[in-house]
Amino acid sequence: MATYRAEIYITFKPGVLDPQAKTIQHALESMGFASVRKVMTGKYLEIELEASGLAEAEKEVSAMCQRLLANPVLEDARFHLTGPGAGVTGGTGGQASTGRTTSGGGASLPL
């Protein structure tokens, strides 16, 4: 078994109202930061897990995102794994920088 670290980013899907982001954007503009065009909020998590290999770690993190960490109706999740043989990015919905892409299903990297 090897130890892997997952950095997980959860954001609202495009088109979902994000009132906190709008409040932040208006506050930044009122403070003189006129260059701000868009603000998005979300959650960031780090999870360390034991897995027999990269594929198992990807599968576990993907399942965590889909079953608990992200609301699949409103949110997209993406993650980056580090550990033996890793350096991989995945997610649920949306786009990721490397790996396979899936939307809301049961796949890993980028989901």
matplotlib code that plots the C-alpha trace (Angstrom):
import matplotlib.pyplot as plt

x = [0.0, 1.2, 0.1, -1.5, -2.5, -5.6, -6.1, -9.8, -11.4, -15.2, -16.9, -20.4, -21.3, -21.6, -24.9, -25.4, -26.0, -23.1, -24.2, -21.0, -18.9, -21.1, -20.7, -16.9, -16.8, -18.8, -16.6, -13.4, -14.8, -15.8, -12.3, -10.9, -10.1, -11.8, -10.0, -12.0, -14.3, -15.5, -15.2, -15.9, -16.1, -15.7, -14.2, -10.7, -9.9, -6.8, -7.1, -4.4, -5.3, -3.8, -4.2, -2.5, -1.9, -2.7, -5.8, -7.3, -6.5, -8.2, -11.3, -11.5, -11.2, -13.7, -16.2, -15.7, -16.4, -19.5, -21.0, -20.3, -18.0, -19.8, -23.4, -23.6, -26.6, -24.9, -21.1, -18.2, -15.2, -11.7, -8.7, -5.0, -3.3, 0.3, 2.1, 3.9, 3.3, 0.9, 0.8, -2.6, -5.6, -9.2, -12.7, -16.4, -18.0, -16.1, -12.6, -9.3, -5.7, -4.7, -6.3, -9.7, -12.9, -16.3, -19.3, -20.9, -20.5, -18.3, -15.0, -11.9, -9.5, -10.8, -14.2]
y = [0.0, 3.5, 6.9, 9.3, 12.9, 14.3, 18.1, 18.5, 21.6, 21.9, 24.8, 25.6, 24.4, 27.1, 28.9, 28.2, 31.4, 32.2, 35.1, 34.9, 35.4, 38.4, 40.0, 39.5, 40.9, 44.0, 44.6, 44.3, 46.8, 49.2, 49.0, 50.2, 46.9, 47.8, 45.1, 42.2, 40.7, 37.5, 35.8, 32.2, 30.6, 27.0, 24.5, 23.1, 19.9, 17.8, 14.1, 11.5, 8.0, 4.5, 2.6, -0.3, 1.9, 5.0, 3.5, 2.6, 6.0, 7.7, 5.5, 6.2, 9.9, 10.0, 8.1, 10.4, 13.4, 11.9, 10.4, 13.1, 16.0, 17.6, 18.0, 16.6, 18.8, 22.1, 21.5, 20.2, 18.5, 18.1, 16.7, 16.3, 13.2, 13.0, 9.9, 6.9, 7.1, 10.0, 13.7, 13.2, 15.5, 14.3, 15.6, 15.3, 17.4, 20.3, 20.1, 19.1, 19.6, 15.9, 12.5, 11.1, 13.2, 12.1, 14.1, 13.1, 9.3, 6.9, 7.4, 9.0, 11.4, 14.0, 12.9]
z = [0.0, -0.8, 0.5, -1.9, -1.4, -3.2, -3.6, -4.4, -5.8, -5.7, -7.6, -8.8, -12.3, -15.0, -14.7, -11.0, -9.0, -6.7, -4.4, -2.3, -5.4, -6.5, -3.1, -3.2, -6.7, -5.8, -2.7, -4.7, -7.3, -4.5, -3.1, -6.5, -8.1, -11.3, -13.3, -11.7, -14.2, -12.5, -9.1, -8.4, -5.0, -4.0, -1.5, -1.3, 0.5, 1.0, 1.7, 2.3, 1.6, 1.3, -2.0, -3.7, -6.8, -8.7, -10.3, -7.0, -5.5, -8.5, -8.1, -4.4, -4.7, -7.5, -5.5, -2.5, -4.7, -6.3, -3.2, -0.5, -1.2, -4.2, -5.0, -8.6, -9.4, -8.5, -8.3, -10.3, -8.5, -9.8, -8.1, -8.4, -6.9, -5.8, -4.7, -6.3, -10.1, -9.6, -10.7, -12.2, -12.4, -12.4, -11.6, -12.0, -14.7, -16.1, -17.5, -16.1, -17.3, -17.8, -17.8, -18.8, -18.8, -17.6, -16.5, -13.2, -13.8, -12.1, -13.9, -12.7, -14.1, -15.0, -14.3]

ax = plt.figure().add_subplot(projection="3d")
ax.plot(x, y, z, "-o")
ax.set_aspect("equal")
plt.show()
